[in-house]
Amino acid sequence: MTNNQKPSNLGTSGESADQGQLFVVATPIGNLEDITQRALNVLQSVDIIAAEDTRHTNKLLSHFSIQAKIVAVHDHNEKQKASELLSWLEQGLNVALVSDAGTPLISDPGYAVVNLCREQGAMVSPIPGACAAIAAVSCSGLPTDRFQFIGFTPAKSKARQDFFVDAFNSGMTSIMYESTHRIMASLDDLKAALGDDQKVVLAKELTKSFETFFSGTVVELIAFLTEDPARQKGEIVLMLPGKQASKNEISPEAIKLIELLQSEMPLKKACGIAADYFGLKKNALYKAMLDHE
């Protein structure tokens, strides 16, 4: 697709459609060089850009000399705007949905829009690109065979402590966002919930000049951020490793999978499948299940 072409209105069947198309466009999380050529082509070609913050998006478009009609679609108006956006698609207009940074809908507005468009059969296509959660975990040094993104931490202390415990007990790496003004309180809650020696990885200002990764215990991270308050500022991603099951302990997820499989096959075969899925030893898992029963 060249810069002067409209995005293709082809559905999954390959037949031309009268409707317009919604493009969910990822934009840079810091370094503007991270925008893809396809994203630039789409932003230049669509009829309307639906932006979380029009002022922020205008700066991005101005940098790349793109002129476009922009409308605001954010947390406070997207339920109302979703119907209007759908009507534009029905008129044959192409629309790009962008957030302030990264991939829309990932702790950003856009769910109401995409959900309505999908329900009404409109074409929705991703234009992949930067995402702070994925960028952070890929360089964290934590296991990435199984991980979960769990959004922003809760606002209240007790809820945050429960949030951290649930994340740890999931048995997988957990990725979450935190705000500058709340990071120290959150780390205090993490320490209270999981102990001084709980491992944690912080990533901040990804792709920017002051990009920082810190890996250590929660107490070490608190000391690192306290030493220089400027380190507490910026866009923050926190990551926790999941609880590792002991040799004689079976994770709740493994038990649930085995119980589901047992309705269709013998226990030993179910244990074999679960062992492959969770990276465990089949015989040890089978013995543990026999003891568990």
C-alpha positions in Angstrom: 0.0 0.0 0.0 1.5 3.3 -1.1 1.1 6.5 0.9 -1.6 7.7 -1.5 -3.7 4.6 -1.5 -6.8 4.0 0.7 -6.5 0.9 3.0 -8.0 -2.1 1.3 -11.6 -2.8 2.2 -11.3 -6.6 1.9 -13.1 -8.9 4.4 -11.9 -12.3 5.3 -13.7 -13.8 2.2 -11.6 -11.6 0.0 -14.6 -9.9 -1.5 -14.9 -6.1 -1.7 -17.0 -4.6 1.1 -19.0 -1.4 1.0 -18.2 -0.7 4.7 -15.1 1.2 5.8 -12.5 -0.5 8.0 -11.4 0.2 11.5 -7.6 0.0 12.0 -6.3 -0.4 15.5 -2.9 1.3 15.2 0.0 0.9 17.6 2.1 4.1 18.0 5.6 4.6 19.6 5.9 4.4 23.4 8.7 6.9 23.4 11.1 6.7 20.4 9.3 7.9 17.3 11.6 5.8 15.1 9.6 2.8 16.4 6.6 3.6 14.3 6.1 1.1 11.5 5.9 2.0 7.8 2.5 0.4 7.7 1.2 2.5 10.6 2.4 5.7 8.8 0.7 4.5 5.6 -2.6 3.9 7.4 -2.5 7.1 9.4 -2.0 9.1 6.2 -4.6 7.2 4.2 -7.7 6.9 6.5 -10.5 9.4 6.5 -10.6 9.8 10.3 -8.2 9.2 13.2 -9.9 8.5 16.6 -7.3 9.5 19.2 -7.2 9.3 23.0 -5.7 12.8 23.2 -5.9 14.9 20.0 -3.2 17.2 21.1 -0.8 14.3 21.7 -1.6 12.7 18.4 -1.3 15.9 16.5 2.3 16.1 17.7 3.0 12.7 16.3 1.2 13.5 13.0 3.0 16.8 12.7 6.4 15.1 13.2 5.6 12.8 10.2 4.0 15.6 8.2 0.6 13.9 8.2 -2.6 15.9 7.9 -5.8 14.2 9.0 -9.2 14.7 10.5 -8.9 13.8 14.2 -11.7 13.2 16.8 -11.3 12.5 20.5 -12.2 9.0 21.7 -11.2 8.5 25.3 -12.3 6.9 28.6 -14.9 9.5 29.3 -16.7 9.5 25.9 -15.9 6.3 24.0 -19.2 4.5 24.8 -21.0 7.5 23.2 -18.5 7.8 20.4 -18.6 4.1 19.5 -21.9 4.4 17.7 -20.8 7.5 15.8 -17.6 5.7 14.8 -19.6 2.7 13.6 -21.8 4.9 11.5 -18.7 6.3 9.8 -17.7 2.8 8.9 -21.1 2.1 7.6 -20.8 5.1 5.3 -17.6 3.6 3.8 -15.1 5.7 5.7 -11.9 4.2 7.0 -10.9 5.0 10.6 -7.7 4.6 12.6 -7.9 4.1 16.4 -4.8 5.3 18.3 -4.0 5.8 21.9 -1.4 8.2 23.3 1.3 5.6 23.1 1.6 1.9 22.4 -1.2 -0.5 21.4 -4.8 0.7 21.9 -6.9 -1.2 24.4 -3.9 -2.4 26.4 -4.7 -0.4 29.6 -5.9 2.3 27.1 -9.3 3.3 25.7 -10.8 1.5 22.7 -12.7 -1.6 24.1 -16.2 -0.2 23.6 -15.4 0.8 20.1 -13.8 -2.5 19.0 -16.4 -4.5 20.8 -19.3 -2.7 19.1 -17.7 -2.9 15.7 -17.1 -6.6 16.1 -20.7 -7.2 17.3 -22.0 -5.3 14.3 -19.8 -7.2 11.8 -17.6 -4.3 10.9 -14.0 -5.0 9.7 -11.4 -4.5 12.4 -7.7 -4.9 11.6 -4.6 -4.6 13.8 -1.6 -2.6 12.8 0.9 -4.1 15.2 3.7 -2.2 16.9 5.0 -1.0 20.2 3.6 -2.3 23.5 5.3 -1.4 26.8 4.2 -4.6 28.5 5.8 -6.8 25.8 8.8 -4.6 25.4 9.4 -4.8 29.2 9.0 -8.5 29.7 11.2 -9.4 26.7 14.1 -7.7 28.4 13.2 -8.6 32.0 15.1 -11.8 32.5 11.9 -13.4 33.9 10.3 -16.5 32.4 8.3 -15.8 29.2 6.9 -19.2 28.4 3.8 -18.3 30.4 3.0 -14.7 31.4 0.0 -12.5 32.1 -0.6 -8.8 31.7 -2.8 -7.6 34.6 -3.1 -3.8 33.9 -2.7 -1.1 36.5 -2.4 -2.0 40.2 -5.5 -1.1 42.4 -5.7 2.2 44.1 -6.3 0.9 47.6 -3.6 -0.7 49.8 -5.5 -3.9 50.8 -6.6 -4.4 47.2 -3.0 -4.0 46.0 -1.7 -6.6 48.5 -4.3 -9.1 47.4 -3.5 -8.2 43.8 0.2 -9.0 44.3 -0.6 -12.3 46.1 -2.9 -13.4 43.3 -0.3 -12.5 40.7 2.4 -14.5 42.5 0.2 -17.5 43.1 -0.7 -17.7 39.4 2.6 -19.4 38.9 3.5 -17.3 35.8 5.3 -14.0 35.2 3.0 -11.1 35.9 3.3 -7.7 34.1 1.6 -4.6 35.5 1.7 -0.8 35.1 2.1 1.6 37.9 1.9 5.4 38.1 4.7 7.7 39.3 2.8 9.1 42.3 1.9 5.6 43.6 5.0 3.5 42.9 6.5 3.7 46.5 3.2 2.9 48.2 2.8 -0.1 45.8 6.3 -1.4 46.6 5.5 -1.1 50.4 2.4 -3.2 49.7 4.4 -5.7 47.7 6.8 -6.0 50.6 4.0 -6.5 53.1 2.2 -9.0 50.9 5.2 -11.2 49.7 8.1 -10.3 52.0 11.4 -8.3 51.8 13.1 -10.8 49.5 10.4 -11.0 46.9 12.1 -10.6 43.4 10.8 -7.8 41.2 11.8 -6.2 38.0 11.1 -2.6 37.2 11.3 -1.1 33.7 10.7 2.6 33.1 10.9 5.1 30.3 11.2 2.4 27.7 12.8 3.5 24.4 13.4 6.9 25.8 16.7 8.6 26.9 16.4 7.6 30.5 15.3 4.0 29.9 16.0 2.0 33.1 15.7 -1.7 34.1 16.2 -2.7 37.7 16.1 -6.3 38.9 16.4 -7.3 42.6 14.4 -7.8 45.8 11.6 -5.4 46.6 13.7 -4.0 49.5 16.6 -3.3 47.0 14.2 -1.7 44.6 12.8 0.6 47.3 16.3 1.6 48.3 17.2 2.3 44.6 14.2 4.5 44.1 14.6 6.3 47.4 18.2 7.1 46.8 17.3 9.4 43.9 13.6 10.5 43.8 14.0 11.3 40.1 14.1 7.5 39.5 10.5 7.3 40.6 9.3 9.4 37.6 8.3 8.2 34.2 6.2 5.4 32.6 6.6 2.4 34.9 6.2 -1.3 34.3 6.5 -3.8 37.2 7.0 -7.5 36.7 6.9 -10.4 39.2 7.9 -14.0 38.7 5.3 -16.5 39.6 5.4 -18.9 42.5 7.3 -22.1 41.6 5.6 -25.3 42.8 7.8 -27.5 45.0 8.4 -31.1 43.9 5.6 -32.4 46.1 3.2 -29.5 45.2 0.9 -29.4 42.3 -0.3 -26.0 41.1 -4.0 -25.4 41.0 -3.8 -24.8 37.3 -2.3 -28.3 36.7 -4.8 -29.9 38.9 -7.7 -28.3 37.1 -6.3 -29.3 33.7 -5.8 -32.9 34.8 -9.3 -33.1 36.2 -10.8 -31.8 33.0 -8.7 -34.3 30.9 -9.7 -37.2 33.2 -13.2 -37.2 31.9 -11.8 -38.2 28.5 -8.8 -40.3 29.4 -6.9 -42.3 32.1 -5.2 -40.3 34.8 -1.7 -41.3 33.6 -2.3 -40.0 30.1 -3.9 -36.8 31.6 -0.8 -36.3 33.7 1.4 -36.7 30.7 -0.4 -33.9 28.8 -0.4 -31.6 31.8 3.3 -32.3 32.4 4.1 -31.3 28.8 2.0 -28.2 29.1 3.5 -27.0 32.4 7.0 -28.2 31.9 6.9 -30.8 34.7 8.0 -34.4 35.0 5.3 -36.8 34.1 6.0 -39.6 36.6 6.4 -37.1 39.4 3.2 -35.4 38.5 1.4 -38.8 38.3 2.7 -39.8 41.7 1.7 -36.4 43.2 -1.8 -36.7 41.8 -2.2 -40.2 43.3 -1.1 -38.8 46.7 -3.4 -35.8 46.2 -6.4 -38.1 45.7 
